[in-house]
Amino acid sequence: MRKPIYLHQDYTLNEEGYQLKLPLNLETIIPADDSVRLLSQFVEAMDLTDLYSTYERINTVPPRTLLKIVLYSYMNGDYSSRSMELNCKRDINFMYLLEGKPVPDHAAFARFRSIHFAPCAKRILAEMSNILYDLGEISGETVFIDGTKIEACANKYTFVWKKAVTKNQEKLLVKIADLIAGCEQLYGIQIVHGDTVKMKHVKRLRKKLYALKKEGKIEFVHGAGKRKPSLQKSIGTLEDYPERLKGYTQKLHICGKRNSFSKTDHDATFMRMKEDAMGNGQLKPAFNLQHGVDAEYITWLTIGPQPTDTTTLIPFLKETEEYLAFKYKKIIADAGYESEENYVFLDKNRQLAFIKPSNYERSKTRKYKSDIGRMENMSYDEAGDFYTCRNGKQLSFTHIRRSKSKTGYVSEKSIYQCSDCKDCPNKKECIKGNNCKTPMEERNKVLSVAKTFLKYRKEDLDRILSDEGILLRTNRSIQAEGSFGELKQDMQFRRYLSRGTSNVLAESVLLAMARNVNKLHNKIQKGKTGKHLFSLKSA
């Protein structure tokens, strides 16, 4: 016997042959060692006062529940708000987190991430790190820092280059000055009294030209095939130039200290990425993501527009001191973070630097050791303050050169120069650089020595070559670089879904928190809790 199908919106009318089965409680269906239970317990233990303060009125689903659902979705590599809504209707783990509340729509999850979670993302990440520290899961003493570039949610060919805008602005200012001078001569009027042309002169000229139009009762024409009067052409050009100048000024303001930005996402900067499909070094809009990893957990992160890592270290460490309940004593980073400014900051902040020198690998090569033009391969007399080259000639101290970096740090370099290199047989091997305008016959050897930098580099090199330094450098490769490997490969996150630094930071924090819960779950199940460092394997 065929069952009839009722064409009603309520499909339960067709389920007469189904019987309600036990258990009704989802708690009994979910395994006891499922990560969703750990996530729920962890979020319940967090202080979310800052998150709740972003709400004027809380709806049926509380912010704590929304945070659980979003984090669990990120833990499973699903970052779509529409997928979160669908999973809450179909997945028993999401239903378990929802606790019988009505399913929020996708817009509720999107608003939660951008409006409510983004303003307090750093404080919530700090809350998680502090809980892990109290549990003994992170050491609070050593932090492994590394950075990566992640593509922004912006089109590839929407670049605006600061240098090009500056050049166009300068050309436009010349055109404006020429236009005013031409109008003064053509119409017999005087606008500029002096040598400097200002915007007030443009407004004054515009007023004068419109007055001439009214006096001469000149009719402006529009459309193809009609000859425009010279006055109409002058006014049209004059109306166009200030708008273009305003656009250039706005673009320079958006650029700020950066060299470029994207029209789609003004906070994104164009950088050279490792993922280069064309293989031609194409620049893409991206953000520089910095991770601070301790015992495999991401305890802190920052987002920046810098294409290099050198200037990111100091702001990173200042934020850790501001938000975290503990202070790291040992800072482990790769060669991209080495600079005199960073060394001085760590020394004043009473933190030990384990930073790989930028010349560490090259200094071990035969070519480096046999280069007679390097100061490392010259003998130095500390009492007389001079270097002695291969030919036995002295390079005496002449003066100190000071330079200021983009961050405002002033460094000093001591300049040493040989008095006479005229008949030296090693001159071509010793003196490098083919772009100097002075002929090689007239050039003398000059050394530029940053004594403060070299002093800190030597102390740092002694630390990283010690047994502790080797252990920490090995762990940096495993933990810091491993965090980005899991982020890009395991979690398949290679491009941000939102725009703006605030929303991008919120996405990064959610990813870090989701990864931390997954890491804690795996450590608990494998019995590896409380382990902070990987031990070295003996050969």
Residue pairs with C-beta under 8 A, 6 or more apart in sequence:
3 14
3 16
3 17
5 14
6 13
6 14
23 29
26 92
26 95
26 96
27 96
29 92
30 36
30 37
30 92
30 93
30 96
33 525
34 93
35 75
35 517
35 518
35 521
36 72
36 93
36 96
36 97
38 517
38 520
38 521
38 524
39 68
39 71
39 72
39 75
39 97
39 517
40 68
40 96
40 97
42 128
42 131
42 517
42 520
43 64
43 67
43 68
43 71
44 64
45 131
46 124
46 127
46 128
46 131
47 127
48 63
48 64
48 67
48 124
48 127
50 119
50 120
50 123
50 124
51 63
51 64
51 67
51 116
51 117
51 120
51 124
52 58
52 63
53 120
54 63
54 115
54 116
54 119
54 120
55 63
55 116
59 108
60 101
60 102
61 98
61 101
61 102
61 104
61 108
63 112
63 116
65 97
65 98
65 99
65 101
66 104
66 108
66 109
66 112
67 112
67 117
67 124
68 97
69 84
69 88
69 94
69 97
69 98
69 104
69 109
70 84
70 109
70 112
70 113
70 117
70 510
71 510
71 513
71 514
71 517
72 93
72 94
72 97
72 514
73 79
73 83
73 84
73 87
73 94
74 491
74 510
74 511
74 513
74 514
75 514
75 515
75 517
75 518
77 490
77 491
77 492
77 493
78 84
78 87
79 493
79 497
79 507
80 106
80 497
81 106
81 107
81 109
81 110
81 113
82 106
84 94
84 106
84 109
85 103
85 104
85 105
85 106
85 109
87 94
88 94
88 95
88 98
88 103
88 104
89 103
113 498
113 503
113 506
113 507
113 510
114 498
114 502
114 503
114 506
117 124
117 506
117 509
117 510
118 502
118 503
118 505
118 506
119 502
121 505
121 506
121 509
121 510
122 319
122 323
122 505
122 509
123 323
124 509
124 513
125 300
125 301
125 323
125 509
125 512
125 513
126 300
126 323
126 324
126 325
128 513
128 516
129 138
129 297
129 299
129 300
129 324
130 324
130 325
130 326
132 138
132 297
132 299
132 516
132 520
133 140
133 324
133 325
133 326
136 529
136 530
137 295
137 297
137 520
137 523
137 529
137 530
138 294
138 295
138 297
138 299
138 532
139 294
139 295
139 532
139 533
140 294
140 326
140 327
140 328
141 328
141 329
141 330
142 294
142 328
142 329
142 330
142 332
142 472
142 475
142 532
142 533
143 292
143 293
143 294
143 299
143 300
143 320
143 328
143 330
143 331
143 332
144 292
144 293
144 294
144 332
144 333
144 472
144 475
144 476
144 479
144 480
145 290
145 291
145 292
145 293
145 313
145 316
145 331
145 332
145 333
145 337
145 480
146 290
146 291
146 293
146 309
146 333
146 334
146 476
146 480
146 481
146 483
146 484
147 288
147 289
147 290
147 291
147 309
147 312
147 336
148 288
148 289
148 291
148 484
148 487
148 488
149 271
149 273
149 274
149 286
149 287
149 288
149 289
149 307
150 286
150 287
150 289
150 493
150 494
150 495
150 496
151 273
151 275
151 284
151 285
151 286
151 494
151 495
151 496
152 262
152 265
152 267
152 268
152 284
152 285
152 286
152 287
152 495
152 496
152 499
152 504
153 264
153 265
153 495
153 496
153 497
153 498
153 499
154 262
154 263
154 264
154 265
154 268
154 285
154 499
155 262
155 263
155 264
155 285
156 282
156 284
156 285
158 262
158 263
158 264
158 285
159 260
159 261
159 262
159 263
159 270
159 283
159 285
160 251
160 254
160 255
160 260
160 261
160 262
160 263
161 259
161 260
162 251
162 252
162 255
162 258
162 259
162 260
163 259
165 248
165 251
165 252
165 255
166 252
168 248
169 245
169 248
169 249
169 252
172 241
172 244
172 245
172 248
173 197
173 245
175 241
176 197
176 202
176 241
176 245
177 197
179 234
179 237
179 238
179 241
180 191
180 192
180 197
180 201
180 202
180 205
181 192
183 189
183 191
183 205
183 209
183 234
183 238
184 190
184 191
184 192
186 230
186 234
187 208
187 209
187 212
187 231
187 234
189 205
189 208
191 201
191 204
191 205
191 208
192 201
199 242
202 238
202 241
202 242
205 238
206 235
206 238
206 239
209 231
209 234
209 235
209 238
210 235
212 218
212 231
213 220
213 231
213 235
216 231
218 229
218 231
218 232
220 228
220 229
220 232
221 227
221 228
221 229
221 232
228 236
251 261
254 261
254 266
255 261
257 406
258 269
258 305
259 269
260 269
260 270
260 283
261 267
261 268
261 269
261 270
262 268
262 269
262 270
262 285
264 285
264 499
265 285
265 499
265 500
267 287
267 305
267 499
267 500
267 501
267 504
268 285
268 286
268 287
268 305
268 499
269 285
269 286
269 287
269 305
269 306
269 307
270 283
270 284
270 285
270 286
271 283
271 284
271 285
271 286
271 288
271 307
272 281
272 282
272 283
272 307
273 282
273 283
273 284
273 286
275 494
276 282
287 303
287 304
287 305
287 496
287 501
287 504
288 303
288 304
288 305
288 306
288 307
288 309
288 312
289 301
289 302
289 303
289 508
290 301
290 302
290 303
290 304
290 309
290 312
290 316
291 298
291 300
291 301
291 480
291 483
291 484
291 512
292 298
292 299
292 300
292 301
292 316
292 320
292 328
293 299
293 479
293 480
293 482
293 483
294 328
294 532
295 479
295 531
295 532
295 533
296 479
296 482
296 483
296 519
296 523
297 516
297 519
297 520
298 483
298 512
298 515
298 516
299 320
299 324
300 316
300 319
300 320
300 323
300 324
301 508
301 509
301 512
302 312
302 315
302 316
302 319
303 501
303 504
303 505
303 508
304 312
304 315
306 312
308 336
309 333
309 334
309 336
309 337
310 336
310 337
310 338
310 339
310 342
311 406
311 407
312 337
313 331
313 333
313 337
313 342
313 345
314 341
314 342
314 345
314 407
317 328
317 331
317 345
317 346
317 349
317 351
320 327
320 328
321 327
328 351
329 350
329 351
329 352
330 351
330 352
330 354
330 472
331 346
331 351
331 352
331 353
331 354
331 355
332 354
332 355
332 472
332 473
332 475
332 476
332 480
333 353
333 354
333 355
333 356
333 476
334 355
334 356
334 476
335 355
335 356
335 357
335 358
335 360
336 358
337 355
338 355
338 356
338 357
338 358
338 457
339 453
340 409
340 411
340 450
340 452
340 453
340 456
341 405
341 407
341 409
341 411
342 353
342 355
343 353
343 355
343 452
343 453
343 456
343 457
343 460
344 409
344 452
344 456
346 352
346 353
347 353
347 456
352 463
353 456
353 460
353 463
354 460
354 463
354 464
354 469
354 472
354 473
354 476
355 460
355 464
356 464
356 473
357 363
357 457
357 460
357 461
359 368
360 461
362 368
363 369
363 376
368 374
369 377
370 377
371 377
372 378
372 389
372 390
372 426
372 429
372 430
373 429
373 430
373 431
373 432
373 445
375 387
375 447
375 449
378 387
378 388
378 389
378 390
378 395
378 447
379 387
379 388
380 386
380 387
380 388
381 387
381 388
385 396
385 397
386 394
386 395
386 396
386 397
386 416
387 394
387 395
387 416
387 447
388 394
388 395
389 395
389 418
389 424
389 426
389 430
389 445
390 426
390 430
391 424
391 425
391 426
393 418
393 419
393 420
393 421
393 424
394 418
394 419
395 416
395 417
395 418
395 445
395 446
395 447
396 416
396 417
396 418
396 419
397 414
397 415
397 416
398 415
398 416
398 417
399 415
400 412
400 413
400 414
400 415
401 412
401 413
401 415
401 448
402 410
402 411
402 412
402 413
403 410
403 411
403 413
404 410
404 411
405 411
411 450
411 452
411 453
412 450
412 451
412 452
413 448
413 449
413 450
414 448
414 449
414 450
414 451
415 446
415 447
415 448
415 449
416 446
416 447
416 449
417 444
417 445
417 446
417 447
418 444
418 445
418 446
419 444
420 444
421 427
421 430
421 431
421 443
421 444
421 445
422 441
424 430
427 440
428 440
430 445
431 440
431 443
431 445
436 443
463 469
464 470
464 472
464 473
470 536
471 533
471 535
471 536
472 533
474 534
474 536
475 533
475 534
478 534
479 534
483 515
486 515
487 493
487 511
487 515
488 494
491 511
491 514
491 515
493 511
496 504
496 507
497 507
498 504
498 506
498 507
520 529
522 528
523 529
523 531
